[in-house]
Amino acid sequence: MSRSDQVTSRTSAGGAEEAGTRALSSTGTFAALQVPNFRLFLGGQVVSLCGTWMQMIALGWLVLSLGASGTELGLVTAAQFLPVLLFGAYGGLIADRSNTRRLLITTQIILGSLAVLLGVLDLTGTAQLWMVAAVAAAIGMTSAVDNPARQSFVQEMVGSEFLPNAVTLNSVTMNAARVVGPGIAGILISLVGTSGCFLLNGASFVAVVIALQRIDTAALVRRRPVPRAPGQVRSGLAYAMRTPSLRIPLLMMAVIGALSYEFQVVLPLVARETFAGSAATYSLLTGAMGAGAVAGGLVVARHRRVGIPALAVTSGVFGVVTLVAAAAPVLALEVAALVVVGAASVAFISTGNATVQLSAAPEMRGRVMALWSVAFLGSTPVGGPIAGWVSETFGARAGLAMAGVAALAGSAFAAVSLRSQAARAQAVPAAAASPGPPAAPGVDPPLATGIVTAEGTALDADTTLTGGTTLIAGTVSDADAAGDADTALTAGPTHRAGTAGDAGTVGDAGTAGGTAMSDDPTASAPTDTVLGNPVAGVLSAAAAPQRGPALQDV
């Protein structure tokens, strides 16, 4: 590996190593491909994803050839996604506890073996519907672990600097495979039957395993596996919900993933009912979206816009262009509109995925990305029937209209959340600046809420603390207690002199995490440590993440 390709690492205060690729340029459409490990990984993904799309086409065809009804086909499809919904959080915890690269090698071998099993069952004529459903459920269970591990491994390969570009290139690869894979599947099914698709997909996983084996582990952004402890799934969910830069994208994706990304249900009805077309018309509409996603992804890859404001904009654009597609009067305009819809959809997914990954603490990343997979893929069994009912009841165009309205609602939610957080952020300094009641003679006045005091720091024009006492923000000292060393506080636990407090969170961008001081009054005061968050440079101040204690490609 050349000097320009070498990746240096350092140990952060949280114990995880972070990588920097200082000699590489982070700009350009294919910037992340400068990282050798990512080139290897993406090369394997290109082969494997084509096989995955081949298997998706062949699986549906096999189920129908076994005499299944449309409802039974839906149940087999749901069997692949329900495990992500039900067990995705546990899959993320497994990813956090494991060496990601080794875990991915294991999941790829399992997925490849299941594909071969389907091929053998089909080739020998022994396949029955319950067998296919059982294998589909096993694929879903494995994917519940594989998805968060694979997504978090991207950052281990490229670091924070290249992550937005890498996520977008991954999305481009998936959408390109969505165009190529079904085409190969159609040829194979006509020549050798569905078994050929399953067997070839099983072989495609060999490319991923070889790529993972050849990865230079010394150049990875090392992450310490999380030790076992009770309540880790709940703590991951609580962490995500109290962190605005995680909570907002996850809630947006829960709604948009359920109601907007149901094109596999809506587009066949649009092709058949709105434009009186055939399966070829449906293929044309799907191909238009895939082509738009590839082209749009290449454009998005040149920009490193992440964060809640960027996510609100992309969601709004996605909603508007989807509503335009819902109103398209003729097939030609529908195809053109869906090209733009595909571009906007990949922009939203890429922005959200990168925002969530950059906002998550390394020890929580697997569980957080599992929640993202649950919101995106796990919502399919919920949103699919809703989209189908709306399309059948009010017309196929209504399904697209619902998708557009849901995306606009997500954009509005993000905008309102940002505005609310900005208002709260402005209210804190205002409350700190307001004068408090006069203090009794000879008694230290109460501390203003929201102010972290330090040695020699003035609380107001006339008052300073003595003894170098550092108090937690928002704590009010007892009116009768002297403000010197070892003062007991009535509004909280007793704090020793010199113990630095935080504002309720530890280690976020812009939040001071205090360093404990000695009781010795002659000891020099150490400097407070500010623990950075990698997304701090791109998220707005109003959406700054809060860090507490310790799904599928996009």
N, C-alpha and C positions, 0 to 999 in steps of 0.2 A: 504494500500500500504506500503510495507516494506521500510526501510530507503534506501536500495540500489536502489530502483526503483524511489525514489523521484527525481523530476526535479526541480532544482533551477532556478531562473530567475533574470535578472538584466535589468535595463533600459539603452538602448544605447543612444548616443548623438543625434541620429535621432528621438528619441521618441518611438521607438518600443522596446519591450522586447525580449531578446534573451535567449534561454534556453541552459543549459549545463547539461549533464548527467555524471558528473564527477566520480560517483561511478560505472559506467558501462563500460565494455570493448567495444571499437569500432572496434575490430578486429573479424574475423570469418565470415563464410558464412551467418549466420543468426543473425548477431549482432543487427540489428534494431529491431528484435523481442523481445529483452530485454525491450523495451519500451512498457508498458502495453497498452497505447492508440493505438499504431500502431498494436499490436496484435489483438485488437478488430476490428480495421478498416480492416485489411487484411483478417480476418476471414469472415467478411461480404462481402468483395470483391470476395473471392473465390466462394461463392454461387451465387452472382449477375452476375459475368462474365460468369459463365457456362450458366446461363439463357440468357445472351446477345448473346452468340454464338448460342444457340438454336434458338433464335428469328431470327438471321441473316439467318440461313439455312431455317427456316420455311417461312420467308418473301419472299425469292426468289422462293420457291416452290409454295407458294400461288399465287404470281403474274403470274407465268407460268400456273397454273391451271385455272386462270381466262381468259385464251386465249391470254395473252400478247405475243408480239414478243420479240426477244432479245433486240431490241432498246428500247422498252417500259420498259423492265426490267432494262436496263441501266439508264433510266430516273428516275425510282423509287429509284434506288440505289443512283443516283446523288442527289436526293431530300434530302437524309440524310446528305450529305457532303457539299452541296452548302451553307447552312446557316453558317457552320463553316468558310467557305471561305469569305462570304460576311459580316457576323456580328460577327466574332470571336473576333475582337478587342473590340467591344462594350460589348461582354460577359465578357472579361477580366476586363473591367472597372467596370462592375457590381460586379465582384468578389472583386476588390480592395475597392469598396465602402461599402461592406457588411461584416457582421460577417460570416466567411467562413463556420463554422459548421452549422449554421442555414440555410444558403443558400443551402448547400448540402442536408440537410434534405428535403427542399422544392423541389429541382430538382429531388431527388430520388422518391418522392411521385408522381410527375408529370410523370416521365418516367414509373413508375410502372402502373399508371392509363392508360397511352397510350397503354401499352402492353395488359392490360386487355380489353381495347376497341377493339383492333385488334382481340383478342380472341373471344369476343362476336359477332363482325361482322362476323367472320369466322364461328363460331359455329351455328349461326342462319341463315346462308346462305344469308345474306343481303350484304355481302362485294362486292363492285365494285372497279374497278381499280382506279378511281379517289379518292375514299375514302381511299384506301390503300396509294396512293401517298400523300394525305393530312396528314394522320397520320405520314407517314415517314418524311414529312417536319417538322411537329411539334416536332418529336423526334430530328431532326437535330437542330432546334432552341433551344430546351432545352439543347442539348449537347454543343452548343456554349457557354453556361454559365457554365454548369457542368464541362466540361473538364478543363479549367484553374483553377476553384475553387478547384477541386479534386486534381490536381497536386500541387498547392501551399499549400494545406492543409497538404500534406505529411511533408513538412518542419516545419509547425506549430506543428506537432506531435513529430517529432524526432530531430529537430534542425539541424544545419549545420553539426555536427560531424557525424551523422548517415545517412545523406541524400543520399550519393552515394549508400550505401548498401540498403537503403529502396527503392530507385528508381529501382534498379536491381531486388529486390525481387518482387516488383510490376509487373515488366516485366515478371518475371518467372511465376507469378500467371496468368497473361493474356495468356501466351503461353500454360500453362498447361490447362487452360480452353478451348483454341482453339483445343486441342486434345480431351478433355472429352465432351465438349458441343455438337459438331456435332454428336458424337456417340450417346448421349442420344436423340438428335433430330431425328436421323434416326429411333430409336426404337419407339419413341412416334408417329412419323408421320405414321409409319406402323400400329400402334395399334389404335390410336384415331384420327389421322389427325393432321393438322398443328395447329388447335385451341389449342390443348393441350400444344404445345410449347409456344404459346403466354401467355396463362393463367399461366403456371408454371413460366415463366419469370417474369410476374407481381408479383407473390408471392415472387420471389427471392429478390425483392427490400426491402421487410420487414426486411431481415437480415441486410442490410446496415443501414436502419433507426434505428433499435434497437441498432446497434453498435455505431452509431453517438450519440444517446441519452445517452448511458452509458459511453461515453468518459469523463474522468476527465478533466474538463475545466481549473482547477487550474494548471495543469501540461503542458498546451499548451504554445507554444511560441507566446505570445500575439502580435497581430498586430493591430495597430489603423486603423479603416476604413478611407479611403481617403475622405475628404469632397468634396462636389460638387463644381465644378469650370468649366468655359468654356475652351474648347480646350484640355481636358484631354486625349482624344484618340490620337490626334496629338502629344501631348507632350510625350506620351508613345512610339509612333513610333519613334519620334526624339531621345528620350533617348536611345532606342535600337540601332539605326543606328549610334550614335556617340560613343557608348561603344564597343570597339573591342571584348571583351569577350562575348558580346551578338550578335553583328553584324555578326561575322564570323560563329558561329554555326547556326544562323538563315538562312543565305544565303546558307550555305552548305545543310541544311535540305530542303530548298525550291527546290533546284536542285535534290538532292538525293531522297527526298520524292516523287517528281513528276516522276522521270525516273527510279529509282531503286526499289522502294517499290510498284511495280505494279504486284506482283506475282499472284494475283487473276485473272489477265488478261493473263499473259504469261504462267503460268504453265498448264492450261487446253490445250493450243495449243501445248505445249511441249509434254504432255501426248498423245494427239491424233495424231499429225502430225509427231513428231520426232520419237516416239517409237510405233506408231500405237496401242495405248492403249485405254482403256475405262475409265469410271468414276472411277473405282477402281484404275486405274493407277494414275489418278489425286489425289485421296485420299491418295495414297501411297506417292506421292511427297510432298503434303501438310503436311502430318503427319511427314515426315522426317524433314522438316523445323521446325515444332513445337517441335519435340523431341530435335533437335539440339539447339533450342532457350532455352529450359528448362535446358538442360545440360550446355550449354555455360553460361547462366545466373547465375547458381549456382557457376561456376568457377569465373566469373567476380565479383560476390558478395563478394568474399574474398579480393578483391583489391579496394583501394580507389583512383584510378587514374582518375582524372578529369582535365579539362583544355584543351586549344586549342592543345597543342602538343599531348596529349593522344587521342584527337578526330581525329587529322590528321592520327595517326597510325591506329586506328580502322577503319577509313574510307578506308584507303589504303588496309588493310587486307580484308575488306568486298569486295572491288572491285576485288582484285586478285582471291579470292575463287569463286566469281560469274562468272568471266571469265573462270575459270576451269570448273564450272558446265555447262557453255555454250558449252564447247568443249568435254564434256563427251561422249564417243562413244557408250556405252551400258547403259541399264537401271540401272543395279546394281551400276555402277560408278556414275550415275546421282544421285541416292538416297544417296550414301555416300557423294557426293559433297554438296548436299543440306542440309545435317546435319550440315556440317561446315558453310555453308552460313547462316543457322538459328542462329548458335552461334555467328557469326561475326555481323549479323544484330542486335541482341539484345545488343551486346557490344557497337555498335555505338549509338543506341538510348539511352541506359542508360547513357553513358558518356556524350552525348550531353545534355540530359535532366538535369542531375545533374550540369553540367557546367553552363547552363543557369540559373537554380534556384539559385545557389550559387553566381552568378555574379550580380543578380538583387537586387536592393534596395527593402526593404520590401514593401514600398508604391507603387512600380511599378510591383511587382511580378505577380499579376493577369494579367495585360496587357501584360507583357512579355511572360508568359506561354500561353496566348491566341495566340500570334504571333507564338509560337512554334507549337501549334495545327493547326493554319492556314497553316504553312509551311509543316506540316506532313500530316494532314488529308485533309485540304482544297485544297491541290494540286492534290488530286485524280481525280476530274473531268477534270483537265487539262492533267495530265500524262496518265490517262487510255486510252483515244483515241490515244495518240501518241504511247504508247506501243503496242496497238492493230494494228495500221497501220504498224508499223515497223515489227511486227511479221508476219502479213499477207503478206506484200510485199517482205520481204527478208528472211522469214523463222522464225520458232519459236525460233531457237537458237539466232537469231539476237536480239530478245527481251531481252534475258539474257545478251548478249554481251553489249547492250546499258546500262543495269543496272550496269554492272561492270565498264564500261567506265565512267559513271556519278559519281560513288563512287570514282574512281581514280581522276577524275577532282576535286571533292570536297577536297580530300586529298591534291592535288597540290595547290589548292587555299589557304587552311589553312597554308601550309608551306611557300608559297610566302608572305602571309600577315604577318606571324611571322617574316620572314626575313626582310621585309620592316620596321616593327615597331622597330625591334632591331637596324637597321641602323639609324633610326631617333633618337632613344634613345641615341645612341653613338654620334650623331652629335650635340646634345644639349650641353654636357659638352665641346666638342671641340670648339664650337662657343663661349662658355662662357670664355674659357681659352685664346682665341686669343686676343692680345693687341689691343686697340682702338687707335684713333688719339690722339695726345698730347693735353692737355687742355690749354686754354688760361690762362695767368698769373692771379692769383687771382680769378679764376672761377672754380667751381667744375666740374670735367670732366663728360661726359655722362656715364650713367650706361650701362654695357654690357647686351645685350639681353639674356634673359633666367636666369638671376641671381636675386634671391630674397635677398634683403639686409636687414640686421638687425642692431641694435645698435652695433657699434664697429666691424662690419664685414668688412673685407678688400675687396674692389673691385679689386684692383691690388696691386702691391707691395708698392705703396706710398699713396694710396687714401683710406680714410674711410669717411663714412657719419657722419655728426654731428647731434646732437639733437635727436638721436634715431629714425630717420625717417625710416619707413618700406615701401618699394615700391613694386608694383605688378611686377611679373616676366615679362620681355620683354618690360618694360616701360623705355623710355630714357628721362632723365631730360633735361629741357631747358638749353641751354648753358649759358644763362645769369642769371639763377635763382640760388640763394644760396641753398645749400643742407641742410637746417635745417628745423625746425618745420613749418608745414603748407605751404610747398612748392607746388606751382602749377606746374603740369606736362603738357608738350605740347602734348605728345602722347596719352593722355587719360584724364579722368576726374580728378578733383582736389582731392587729398587724404590727409587726416589729418595725422599729425605726429602720428606715433605709430600704424596706422591701418594696420593690417597684411593682405597681399594679397595672392592669390593662383596662381597656374600656369594655370588657365583657368578652373579648375574643383574643385569641393568641395567634400571632404569626401571619396575619393578613397584610396585604399591601397597604402601607401607610399606617398600620397599627403597631404601636410600640409594645414589644414584649419585654417586660422588665427583667433586670438582672439582679439577683439577690445581693445585698450588701452586708458587710460585717457590722456587728454591734460596736466595734471600736470606732469612737468618734474621730480618731486621727487618721483612720484609713481613708485613702483616696477613693472618691466615688467612681465606680466603673461606668463606662458608657453603656446606655441602654442599647439592646440589640433590636434592630428592625428586621423582622423576617419577611422577605419579599415573596410575592406571588407572581408566577411567570406571566399571568394575564394582566398585571397591573398597568403595563404600558399601553394596553389597547382597550381595556374596559374603562368606561366613564367613572368618575368619582362616585356618582350616585349608585352605581351598580357594583362597587368594590366588594369582592367576596369576603365572607366571614368564615374563618376556619375554627372549628371547635376541637375538642380532644379527640385524642385518638380513641346494543343488541344487534346483528347482521351488518354486512358492509353497508356503507352509506354512499 
